[in-house]
Amino acid sequence: MAAVHCNHLFLFLMVLSFTPFSHSISESEALLQFKASIINARALDSWRPDTPPCPPQGTTSWVGLSCANKQVRTISLFNMGLAGKIDTKPLEQLHGLRFIIMANNSLTGPIPEFNRLAALKAFYISSNKFSGEIPSDYFANMKSLKKLWLANNEFSGKIPESVTQLPILRELRLENNHFSGPIPQLNQQSLVDLDLSNNKLEGEIPEPLLKFNATAFKNNTGVCSKKLGIKCTAPSPGNSNDANDPSDVMNPPGTPNSQSPPPEDDSSSSQAKWVVLGIVIILLTLTILFKAKRPDDKLTRPTNENPDEALQVNIPGTDRKNLSSTSRNRNHSRRVGSSKGGKPVNDLVVVNDEKGVFGLSDLMKAAAEVLGNGGLGSAYKAIMANGVSVVVKRLREMNQITKDTFDAEMRRLGALNHKNILTPLAYHFRKDEKLFVSEFVSRGSLLYLLHGDRGDAHSELNWPTRLKIIQGIARGMGYLHSEFPSYELPHGNLKSSNVLLNSNYEPLLSDYAMYLLLNNTPTAKNMFAFKSPDQQISPKTDVYCLGILILEILTGKFPSQYLNNQKGGTDVVEWVRTAVSEKRVSELIDPEIAGTSAASLEEMEKLLQIGNACTEGNQDKRLDMKEAIRRIEEIQV
């Protein structure tokens, strides 16, 4: 009888192991399952089972993640060279997940099952290779969705009717696909950004959408509207009954098996799913147990060659009191390292010791995790045993630079002193390896603040804060141009990912004055200055980059100028220039700040005009840096 009871207990425990259970899989395991579905995932090397994705300090040790309350809130895998058909089912275990950014990769297949993540506020999957029709009821349960970017893919069929059921939708970007049929009746008052251009849509534009410019509908040969000056050449099918045919909702053309998911009380189907999931979990656990533990990545590990932006991550603040020694002489660099015969070897040269002194051995003992690959080189995070948190960049293609030249330039950068300039802390030089060490900045990049999950910062990115950021950037640029008057490019790489923000939203410029070290190398072409329309590089090229930043901050749009192929984002220069010529400047302002006073709106429009003048294609007509700064300083809250 006892044996029978034991068998029953064993069977009961086995059943429990396959029963739906909210904590049956951790966030770490879920993310690793998700990663396993991706091809060419070298950019995610920091996603390892021996480190938590959200450490207790509230930061993250895995690239591309943002955490809140010890839960993953944002997955940002922008431009990381990822490919394959992704599996979103493991992400259902991330109960705090609200934002997904996977734009500019090579992901394929039908649209992933993001609709299983009902709490999502935004997902960006533009500029991939997704294809096929999207089920008409796909978005029916995504009531929290505010931003939906599917542009530059190969989607076809009708635009799903369920987009009309998204009550707080703000941004809908479907341009450059193969969508056909009528435009849905999008009645949401919250909708402020729409682009349906370059598809195969037809019929009359619905009345609620006539508030948008005609460019939102261009290159759809069958779309028409007298109000927008798009001639109707055929009877409009936009109000035909078949657009709302219930059979289309359940079975859109070409998707015979796209019925709504079965109800949750379908026990046989549900049990089968959980049995399969349980088997997967067991296999994954065995794999982790028997796989040899990978040693911590050191600073000499090979770099990830995917050309994505080097990302800052939230690292605990540095406790400077724990440092071994401190010197207050800014003009005297410290050389730290082991020595043989009195000569330093494998040394780290500290060029700015106001923050304390540390050695290369401290960096080498710390686990280095890949943050990404920027235009100038790979970026790593290092948290040393004494609590120092730094960002380390490996600078590429500088092998032709002599040590004396490199040392002189690093000392010069280390001597800079301006509240809007991120001064380097130290460097390491070898013929085939140059490391550039700087301090962590608390809020990360302006790029992320503007276009990622703002979290608590959302309400603080108001007009006074944005003006403060722009004026701080301008002052930093003025300082660089006065410190390096003979340089062709005193900055050369000014863009929102290279503007870091401290806890008070004070901007600090990074990745500046590198052109001298990178001149005549392929890497120099990755600097943002080389994406300007200038035929000749000069200090006025920096003015163009400043203008792009002004337009980006005021409109809230991601500039297509940042992308190598300029596919995706918004051509802010052309968009603003057209609106200015048509006297529609007020329409350009980000709705987040447009609702302020009339006086403030007037100041915003003045600043937009400055940004427009800074991005003039002809250098002779473009503002110089001093004049641009003077005008920016005159803008008031």
Secondary structure, 3 states (H helix, E strand, C coil): CHHHHHHHHHHHHHHHHCCCCCCCCCHHHHHHHHHHCCECCHHHCCCCCCCCCCCCCCCCCCCCEEEECCEEEEEECCCCCCEECCCCHHHHHCCCCCEEECCCCEEEECCCCHHHCCCCCEEECCCCEEEEECCCCCCCCCCCCCEEECCCCEEEEECCHHHHHCCCCCEEECCCCEEEECCCCCCCCCCCEEECCCCEEEEECCHHHHHCCHHHHCCCCEEEECCCCECCCCCCCCCCHHHHCHHHHHCCCCCCCCCCCCCCCCHHHHHHHHHHHHHHHHHHHHHHHHCCCCCCCCCCCCCCCCCCCCCCCCCCCCCHHHCCCCCCCCCCCEEECCEECCEECCCEEECCHHHCCCCHHHHHHCCEEEEEECCCEEEEEEECCCCCEEEEEEECCCCCCCHHHHHHHHHHHHCCCCCCECCCCEEEEECCEEEEEEECCCCCEHHHHHHCCCHHHCCCCCHHHHHHHHHHHHHHHHHHHHHCCCCCCCCCCCCHHHEEECCCCCEEECCCCCHHHHCCCHHHHHCHHHHCCCCCCCHHHHHHHHHHHHHHHHHCCCEHHHCCCCCCCECHHHHHHHHHHCCCHHHHCCHHHHCCCHHHHHHHHHHHHHHHHHCCCCHHHCCCHHHHHHHHHHCCC
